[in-house]
Each structure stands twice: as C-alpha cells, then as structure tokens.
Amino acid sequence: MAGRHGPGLCGCGDQPLGCSPAGATSSAVEGGLIRAVFPDRVLRRRLLRSVGAGTLLAALGDLLPLGDLHALAQERAAPEKRTLKAGFLPLTCAAPLVIGHERGIYAKHGIALDLVKVPGIALIRDRMLAGELDISQQVMPVALSTTAGVGGTVIPTKVLTVLNQNGNALVLANRHRENRDPRNWRGFRFAVPFEQSHQNLQLRAYVANAGLDPDRDIVIRVTPPSEYVSQLRVGSVDGFFGGEPGPQRAVYEGVGFIHALSKEIWDGHPCCSITATSAWIQQHPNTFLAAFRGAVESGVHCADPASRSGMAPILARAEYVNAPEVVLNQVLTGRYADGLGQVRSTTDRVTYNPFPDYAMAVWLTVQMQRWNMLPGSTDAKALAREVMLATDAQRLLREAGASAPEPGFGRLTVLGRPFDSNDPQGELRAARRG
C-alpha cells in the first residue's frame, strides 16, 4: 500500500487521495479535523462514501464553540447535559431525530433525547426561543428569520444540520382535477404551515411564475399541518403546500391529489433543520458537539435506502407521526399513488442529507425580502454565514495552515431558472421585476 501521503490514503486514513509532498501538511490537518469530530471509524467511512471528504470538511469549518483546530482535536470532555429536550413536529422530516433516538445513535455519542412532540411551527419556535427546548426541529427558514430579527427581536440561532430535503408537495382538492393551470387559480385559498416557511415561499414563487400576485390574487392561510386534510375535506381551502405525510394522507383519504412534488419546484430544497440558539450552544459546547455528531450519523442512516423499510413502523406510532404505515411507506420509498389514478416512482421524494450550504439560505432570504418579510437591505450572504453552522471551512482550516474549500455560494435551479447565490441583490432586483 502507498504511504500515507502518497497515492493511497488521505490524511483521514480512509479515502484514496493523491497527495503531493507539498500537500502533506494540509491533508494531515484536514484528516485530523475529520477524525476529531467523527472518531468512530465505521461512521467516518460511511460519511466519506456518502458525501465525500470535501463536503465533510465544509461541514466542520464553523464549529464555533470549539474555537480552533487544537481545541477541536482535544475535545473529549463529557457533555454538560446528558438528556436534551428535543422538540419535533409530527412529520416525516423528523426522522433523523426519532429514528436516531430509537436506534440508539444519540446514546452512542453520550446523550439521550427527551423527544417533545409539538403540533405547530409557531409554538415549537417559541418554545425553543424561550429555552424550554435544548434543540428542536424547525422549518426553514425560521433560524434565518429569528437571527434577522423578524418580529422585532434579534435572537441569533444556528442550523446544526438539515433534517431533510424535498418531502413536501402542493396538493389540490379533488374538485380541481380539471383546473391544474396555476394561471387560473385567482381566488384560490391555500394553507401553509408558517409565514416564514419554505412552503410559503415556494408557493409564492410558483404562482408568481404563472403571473399571479400571491398577495392579491390568492389567499394564503397559516394552518397547523395536522389540519391540512380536514380543511381540504370541508372546503375551507382549495389546496395546501405542506410537508409529509399530509400530502399523501390527502390522497389516502380521498380528498385531494398531488399537483406537484416540491422537488419539481426546487430539487434538493431544505425542509426542516435541527436548530439551537447561539446562546445555548455557547453554554453547552460539548453537548452541542455530541448532538451534532448524532444528528449527522442519524441523517446518514435515514438517507440509506436500506434503512427506509424499517422507518415507517416507528414513525407511524402515536407518539411520533401518528399516521398509517402505508402512507409513510409511500413517502419514504417514493412509490406512491398521486390521487389522479397513477402510481409514480420518485426515489428522492424525501432525502436526508444532513449538511446545509449557504446557497439554500440565500434563496430563502431573497424570497423573504421579495415578499417584504425582511428589509431589502438585509445582507443575505452574511446572514447565511452566521446561521448555517456547518458549511464554510475556510476560516478554521486556513487558521490551521490547511487548504480550504471555497464558500458554498453556488448556483441553484428553482422553477427551471438559475439562481446565483453569490449575487443576492441582483437576484432580488430580478425577482421584483418578475
């Protein structure tokens, strides 16, 4: 076998890499950083196979409570709290919290989760901000809006990991089966879970793309996810944009059909995150690191197709999502009835890649500015750097003398159009022009 820094293994000792002598120091530092945060060799290899060394390194750069590489490498102190109150919403998005708890993944990292089921997004946000929850599931972009001071109070908040991507749908009532052109939706009433939610922002972008003004031509109501199907059934709304299993349950109960999966609007979009306030992280740095490790491992576990068949029976239980197992299986496997007489197969209907990046945060921020939820002067890139914790490795790695990946201000594709997160003001001007 080749030497440690020849063509063979990289500094982490797990992944093939061709290293020149000049790159040996950087590779050793980078490998040491990965080993320090993920000392379990089996997990480390799984992470490297699933997301690659570059993504892993990019996910470690803003571990703010640890300060620098030396502190990180020495970090072996016991968690300040052994049991964390972790809020979750009864949605398939919560799988990395629920499944990680049930499979003992968090326990392996020295902490236990006291899972607290919360029925609504406003309530779970308020309980986290009040300190009643240590960490919690939050819909994107709640962490961005609280940090930016939406509502009048600035409360710095961090996204530890993204819980899931995709996993939402735009659903219409059965009476609209012959009216699927959004240009004809004037007067429609839609339910979304929260004002500052990606569901609201995606719905707005979708109807605006069809030439409608979401503030004038349709009605958008904030509605708890547990009420989507009942409101559709009684005719209070014409449709909803929400997280699973609500959309599939509407089909299962015969009251609606899936007009579009969220991935058809923005493939790979973030849905929910594991979030904590900056103050809590600063007070509990070792607990934070344990929770971060557990969240990452749980996300990788849930992303593995081999894990999916065992997830539905757990999530279906009353204390968790409380939904029919057949409904959850359709979401998790991606083989589902659409309510229009077709059985479709979309393997990435919901995914669980735990690592966020800046670009997704910039799109969400620009949309909040577009619809006057945030001032147009808000620095979207600075907000992304502050909130999206596990993204930019440049500062930490360069301080340690290592090479560093570029920041994640890349391009996205939403509604078939490119979005340059490196130019948020230009994108905002373009969006406002329509």
C-alpha positions as CSV (number, residue, x, y, z in Angstrom):
1,M,0.0,0.0,0.0
2,A,1.2,3.5,-0.7
3,G,2.4,5.8,2.1
4,R,0.0,8.0,4.0
5,H,0.5,11.0,1.8
6,G,1.4,9.3,-1.5
7,P,-1.2,8.0,-3.9
8,G,-3.2,5.9,-1.4
9,L,-5.0,7.2,1.6
10,C,-5.7,10.8,2.5
11,G,-5.0,12.3,5.9
12,C,-8.1,10.8,7.4
13,G,-6.8,7.4,6.6
14,D,-10.0,6.3,5.0
15,Q,-10.2,7.7,1.5
16,P,-8.0,7.3,-1.6
17,L,-6.2,10.5,-2.5
18,G,-3.2,11.5,-4.5
19,C,-1.2,13.8,-2.2
20,S,2.0,15.7,-3.2
21,P,4.6,16.3,-0.6
22,A,3.7,19.9,-0.5
23,G,0.1,18.9,0.3
24,A,1.0,16.6,3.1
25,T,0.6,19.1,5.9
26,S,-2.8,20.3,4.6
27,S,-4.0,16.7,4.2
28,A,-2.9,15.8,7.7
29,V,-4.7,18.8,9.2
30,E,-7.8,18.1,7.3
31,G,-7.7,14.4,8.1
32,G,-7.2,15.2,11.8
33,L,-10.2,17.5,11.8
34,I,-12.4,14.8,10.3
35,R,-11.1,12.2,12.8
36,A,-11.5,14.6,15.8
37,V,-15.2,15.2,15.1
38,F,-16.0,11.7,13.9
39,P,-13.7,9.4,15.9
40,D,-15.8,6.3,15.0
41,R,-14.1,4.8,12.0
42,V,-17.1,3.0,10.7
43,L,-19.2,6.2,10.7
44,R,-16.4,8.1,9.2
45,R,-16.1,5.8,6.3
46,R,-19.9,5.9,5.7
47,L,-19.8,9.6,5.7
48,L,-16.9,9.7,3.3
49,R,-18.6,7.3,0.9
50,S,-22.0,9.1,1.1
51,V,-20.9,12.8,0.9
52,G,-17.2,12.9,0.2
53,A,-14.3,14.4,2.1
54,G,-14.9,17.9,0.6
55,T,-18.4,18.1,2.0
56,L,-17.3,16.8,5.3
57,L,-14.6,19.4,5.6
58,A,-17.0,22.1,4.5
59,A,-19.3,20.9,7.3
60,L,-16.8,21.4,10.0
61,G,-15.5,24.9,9.5
62,D,-17.9,26.9,11.6
63,L,-18.0,24.7,14.8
64,L,-17.9,28.0,16.7
65,P,-17.9,26.8,20.3
66,L,-14.7,24.9,19.6
67,G,-12.7,27.9,18.6
68,D,-9.8,26.4,16.7
69,L,-8.4,23.1,15.5
70,H,-6.4,22.5,18.6
71,A,-9.5,22.8,20.8
72,L,-11.4,20.5,18.4
73,A,-8.7,17.8,18.5
74,Q,-8.6,17.9,22.3
75,E,-12.4,17.9,22.6
76,R,-13.2,14.8,24.6
77,A,-15.0,16.4,27.6
78,A,-18.3,14.9,28.8
79,P,-21.5,16.6,27.6
80,E,-22.6,19.3,30.0
81,K,-26.2,17.9,29.7
82,R,-26.8,14.2,29.3
83,T,-30.5,14.5,28.4
84,L,-31.7,17.0,25.9
85,K,-35.3,18.2,25.4
86,A,-35.6,17.9,21.7
87,G,-38.7,19.3,20.0
88,F,-40.1,17.7,16.9
89,L,-43.1,18.1,14.6
90,P,-45.2,15.1,13.7
91,L,-43.8,15.0,10.1
92,T,-41.5,12.6,8.2
93,C,-39.0,15.4,8.3
94,A,-38.4,14.5,12.0
95,A,-37.0,11.0,11.1
96,P,-33.3,11.8,12.0
97,L,-34.5,12.8,15.5
98,V,-36.9,10.0,16.0
99,I,-35.0,7.2,14.3
100,G,-31.7,8.3,15.8
101,H,-33.3,8.1,19.2
102,E,-34.9,4.8,18.7
103,R,-31.8,3.2,17.2
104,G,-29.5,4.5,20.0
105,I,-27.5,6.7,17.7
106,Y,-27.5,9.7,20.0
107,A,-26.9,7.5,23.0
108,K,-23.7,6.3,21.3
109,H,-22.5,9.9,21.4
110,G,-23.2,10.3,25.1
111,I,-26.6,12.0,25.1
112,A,-30.2,11.0,25.4
113,L,-33.1,12.8,23.7
114,D,-36.3,13.5,25.5
115,L,-38.4,13.9,22.4
116,V,-41.2,16.5,22.8
117,K,-43.9,16.4,20.2
118,V,-45.1,19.9,19.3
119,P,-48.1,20.4,17.0
120,G,-47.3,23.7,15.3
121,I,-44.3,25.7,13.9
122,A,-45.0,28.9,15.8
123,L,-45.2,27.0,19.1
124,I,-42.1,25.0,18.6
125,R,-40.2,28.1,17.6
126,D,-41.4,30.0,20.7
127,R,-40.6,27.1,23.0
128,M,-37.0,26.9,21.6
129,L,-36.5,30.7,21.9
130,A,-37.9,30.6,25.5
131,G,-35.3,27.9,26.5
132,E,-37.9,25.2,27.0
133,L,-36.2,23.1,24.3
134,D,-32.5,22.5,24.0
135,I,-32.5,21.6,20.3
136,S,-35.5,21.4,18.0
137,Q,-36.8,20.7,14.6
138,Q,-37.5,24.0,12.8
139,V,-38.9,24.6,9.3
140,M,-36.5,26.5,7.1
141,P,-36.0,29.5,7.2
142,V,-37.0,30.0,10.9
143,A,-33.4,30.2,12.0
144,L,-32.7,32.9,9.4
145,S,-35.8,35.0,10.4
146,T,-35.1,34.8,14.1
147,T,-31.5,35.8,13.6
148,A,-32.5,38.7,11.3
149,G,-35.0,39.9,13.9
150,V,-38.3,39.2,12.2
151,G,-40.9,40.1,14.8
152,G,-38.8,42.8,16.3
153,T,-36.3,40.8,18.4
154,V,-32.9,39.5,17.2
155,I,-32.2,36.0,18.6
156,P,-29.1,34.5,17.0
157,T,-29.9,30.9,16.0
158,K,-27.9,28.2,14.3
159,V,-28.8,25.4,11.9
160,L,-26.8,22.4,13.2
161,T,-27.9,20.1,10.3
162,V,-30.6,20.0,7.7
163,L,-33.0,17.3,8.7
164,N,-34.3,16.6,5.2
165,Q,-34.6,17.7,1.6
166,N,-37.7,17.6,-0.5
167,G,-40.5,15.7,1.3
168,N,-43.3,18.3,0.6
169,A,-46.0,18.6,-2.0
170,L,-48.5,21.1,-3.4
171,V,-51.9,19.4,-3.1
172,L,-55.2,20.5,-4.6
173,A,-58.8,19.4,-3.7
174,N,-60.3,16.8,-5.9
175,R,-62.8,19.3,-7.3
176,H,-59.9,21.0,-9.1
177,R,-58.8,17.9,-11.1
178,E,-59.6,19.7,-14.3
179,N,-58.1,23.0,-13.2
180,R,-54.4,22.4,-12.9
181,D,-53.1,25.5,-14.6
182,P,-52.0,28.0,-11.9
183,R,-52.9,30.9,-14.2
184,N,-56.5,30.0,-13.4
185,W,-56.1,30.0,-9.6
186,R,-57.3,33.5,-8.9
187,G,-59.3,33.4,-5.7
188,F,-57.9,30.1,-4.5
189,R,-57.2,29.6,-0.8
190,F,-54.1,27.8,0.2
191,A,-52.8,26.6,3.6
192,V,-49.1,26.8,4.6
193,P,-47.6,25.9,8.0
194,F,-46.0,29.3,8.8
195,E,-45.4,32.7,7.3
196,Q,-41.6,32.4,7.2
197,S,-41.6,28.9,5.8
198,H,-40.1,27.5,2.7
199,Q,-43.6,26.1,1.9
200,N,-45.0,29.7,1.8
201,L,-42.0,30.9,-0.2
202,Q,-42.1,28.1,-2.7
203,L,-45.9,28.5,-3.2
204,R,-45.4,32.2,-3.7
205,A,-42.7,31.7,-6.3
206,Y,-44.8,29.1,-8.1
207,V,-47.9,31.2,-8.5
208,A,-45.8,34.3,-9.3
209,N,-44.1,32.3,-12.0
210,A,-47.5,31.8,-13.5
211,G,-48.2,35.5,-13.5
212,L,-50.3,35.8,-10.3
213,D,-49.6,38.1,-7.4
214,P,-49.7,35.9,-4.2
215,D,-50.7,38.9,-2.1
216,R,-53.6,39.9,-4.2
217,D,-54.7,37.0,-6.4
218,I,-54.8,34.2,-3.9
219,V,-55.3,33.8,-0.2
220,I,-52.6,32.1,1.9
221,R,-53.5,31.0,5.4
222,V,-51.2,29.8,8.1
223,T,-52.6,26.4,9.2
224,P,-51.2,23.7,11.5
225,P,-50.1,20.7,9.4
226,S,-52.4,18.5,11.4
227,E,-55.4,20.4,9.9
228,Y,-54.5,20.3,6.2
229,V,-56.6,17.3,5.3
230,S,-59.6,18.2,7.3
231,Q,-59.7,21.7,5.9
232,L,-59.4,20.3,2.4
233,R,-62.2,17.9,3.1
234,V,-64.7,20.6,4.3
235,G,-63.7,23.0,1.5
236,S,-62.1,25.7,3.7
237,V,-59.1,25.7,1.4
238,D,-58.6,24.8,-2.2
239,G,-55.1,23.3,-1.6
240,F,-52.1,23.3,0.6
241,F,-48.3,23.3,0.4
242,G,-47.0,21.1,3.2
243,G,-44.7,18.5,4.5
244,E,-45.4,14.8,4.5
245,P,-47.3,12.8,5.4
246,G,-50.0,15.5,4.9
247,P,-50.0,15.4,1.1
248,Q,-50.0,11.6,0.8
249,R,-52.6,11.4,3.5
250,A,-54.9,13.6,1.5
251,V,-54.6,11.1,-1.3
252,Y,-55.1,8.2,1.0
253,E,-58.3,9.7,2.4
254,G,-59.6,10.6,-1.0
255,V,-59.9,14.3,-0.5
256,G,-57.1,15.6,-2.7
257,F,-54.4,14.9,-5.3
258,I,-50.7,15.7,-5.6
259,H,-50.4,18.6,-8.1
260,A,-46.6,18.8,-7.8
261,L,-43.9,17.4,-5.5
262,S,-41.8,20.2,-4.0
263,K,-38.7,18.7,-5.7
264,E,-40.4,19.5,-9.0
265,I,-40.2,23.2,-8.0
266,W,-36.8,23.2,-6.3
267,D,-35.0,19.8,-6.3
268,G,-32.9,19.3,-3.1
269,H,-34.5,22.2,-1.2
270,P,-34.1,22.2,2.6
271,C,-37.3,21.5,4.5
272,C,-36.6,21.3,8.3
273,S,-33.4,21.6,10.3
274,I,-32.1,20.8,13.7
275,T,-31.7,24.1,15.3
276,A,-30.4,25.7,18.6
277,T,-29.9,29.2,19.8
278,S,-26.4,30.6,19.7
279,A,-26.7,31.2,23.5
280,W,-27.5,27.5,24.2
281,I,-24.5,26.4,22.0
282,Q,-22.1,28.7,23.8
283,Q,-23.3,27.4,27.2
284,H,-23.1,23.7,26.2
285,P,-20.2,23.3,23.7
286,N,-19.6,19.6,24.5
287,T,-23.3,18.8,24.4
288,F,-23.5,20.6,21.1
289,L,-20.7,18.6,19.6
290,A,-22.4,15.3,20.7
291,A,-25.7,16.4,19.3
292,F,-24.0,17.4,16.0
293,R,-22.3,14.0,15.7
294,G,-25.6,12.2,16.5
295,A,-27.6,14.3,14.1
296,V,-25.1,13.7,11.2
297,E,-25.0,10.0,11.8
298,S,-28.8,9.8,12.1
299,G,-29.1,11.7,8.8
300,V,-26.8,9.4,7.0
301,H,-28.7,6.4,8.5
302,C,-32.0,7.7,7.3
303,A,-30.6,8.5,3.8
304,D,-29.6,4.9,3.3
305,P,-32.3,3.2,1.2
306,A,-31.6,0.0,3.2
307,S,-32.9,1.8,6.3
308,R,-36.2,3.0,4.8
309,S,-38.2,-0.2,5.2
310,G,-37.7,-0.1,9.0
311,M,-38.6,3.5,9.5
312,A,-42.3,3.6,8.7
313,P,-43.4,1.3,11.6
314,I,-41.5,3.5,14.0
315,L,-42.7,6.8,12.6
316,A,-46.3,5.6,12.4
317,R,-46.6,5.2,16.2
318,A,-48.9,7.5,18.0
319,E,-46.2,9.2,20.0
320,Y,-44.4,10.2,16.8
321,V,-46.1,11.0,13.4
322,N,-49.3,9.0,14.2
323,A,-50.1,8.2,10.5
324,P,-50.9,5.0,8.7
325,E,-47.8,3.0,7.9
326,V,-48.9,2.5,4.3
327,V,-48.9,6.3,3.9
328,L,-45.5,6.7,5.4
329,N,-44.1,3.9,3.3
330,Q,-45.2,5.6,0.1
331,V,-43.4,8.8,1.2
332,L,-40.2,7.0,2.3
333,T,-39.9,4.6,-0.7
334,G,-41.0,7.1,-3.3
335,R,-43.5,4.7,-4.8
336,Y,-46.9,6.4,-4.4
337,A,-50.4,7.0,-5.6
338,D,-50.8,10.6,-6.9
339,G,-54.6,10.8,-6.4
340,L,-55.1,11.1,-10.2
341,G,-55.1,7.4,-10.9
342,Q,-51.4,6.9,-11.4
343,V,-48.7,5.2,-9.3
344,R,-45.5,7.1,-9.5
345,S,-41.9,6.3,-8.5
346,T,-39.7,9.1,-7.3
347,T,-36.8,7.6,-5.2
348,D,-35.7,11.0,-3.9
349,R,-39.2,12.2,-2.9
350,V,-37.6,12.8,0.5
351,T,-33.9,12.7,1.3
352,Y,-31.9,13.1,4.4
353,N,-28.5,14.7,3.6
354,P,-27.6,16.4,6.9
355,F,-25.2,19.1,5.6
356,P,-26.6,22.6,4.7
357,D,-24.9,25.1,2.5
358,Y,-25.1,28.8,2.0
359,A,-26.9,28.9,-1.3
360,M,-30.1,27.5,0.0
361,A,-30.1,30.1,2.8
362,V,-29.6,32.9,0.3
363,W,-32.5,31.9,-1.8
364,L,-34.8,31.8,1.2
365,T,-33.6,35.2,2.4
366,V,-34.1,36.8,-1.0
367,Q,-37.6,35.4,-1.2
368,M,-38.4,36.8,2.3
369,Q,-37.1,40.2,1.0
370,R,-39.1,39.8,-2.2
371,W,-42.3,39.5,-0.2
372,N,-41.4,42.1,2.4
373,M,-40.8,39.8,5.3
374,L,-37.3,41.2,5.6
375,P,-35.8,44.5,4.6
376,G,-34.3,44.7,1.2
377,S,-31.1,45.9,2.8
378,T,-30.5,42.6,4.7
379,D,-27.1,41.1,3.8
380,A,-28.2,37.7,2.6
381,K,-24.7,36.3,2.4
382,A,-23.7,37.5,5.9
383,L,-26.9,36.0,7.3
384,A,-26.2,32.7,5.6
385,R,-22.6,32.7,7.1
386,E,-24.0,33.4,10.6
387,V,-26.8,30.9,10.6
388,M,-25.8,27.9,8.6
389,L,-23.4,26.4,11.0
390,A,-21.9,23.5,9.2
391,T,-20.8,25.0,5.9
392,D,-17.7,27.1,5.4
393,A,-14.4,25.5,6.3
394,Q,-12.2,28.4,5.1
395,R,-11.6,30.2,8.4
396,L,-10.8,27.3,10.6
397,L,-8.7,25.4,8.0
398,R,-6.7,28.4,7.0
399,E,-6.0,29.3,10.6
400,A,-4.6,25.8,10.9
401,G,-2.5,26.2,7.8
402,A,-4.5,23.9,5.6
403,S,-6.1,24.3,2.2
404,A,-9.8,25.2,2.3
405,P,-12.8,24.7,0.0
406,E,-14.5,27.8,-1.4
407,P,-17.6,29.1,0.4
408,G,-20.8,27.5,-0.8
409,F,-22.3,30.4,-2.6
410,G,-23.1,28.5,-5.7
411,R,-25.9,28.3,-8.2
412,L,-29.3,26.7,-7.7
413,T,-32.1,25.9,-10.1
414,V,-35.6,26.8,-9.0
415,L,-38.6,26.6,-11.3
416,G,-36.2,25.8,-14.1
417,R,-34.3,29.1,-13.6
418,P,-30.8,29.6,-12.4
419,F,-30.2,31.4,-9.1
420,D,-26.8,32.8,-8.3
421,S,-26.5,32.9,-4.6
422,N,-23.3,34.9,-4.9
423,D,-25.4,37.9,-6.2
424,P,-28.4,38.1,-3.9
425,Q,-29.1,41.8,-4.6
426,G,-29.1,41.1,-8.4
427,E,-31.4,38.2,-7.8
428,L,-33.7,40.3,-5.7
429,R,-34.0,43.0,-8.3
430,A,-34.7,40.4,-11.0
431,A,-37.4,38.7,-8.8
432,R,-39.1,42.1,-8.1
433,R,-39.3,42.8,-11.8
434,G,-41.0,39.5,-12.3
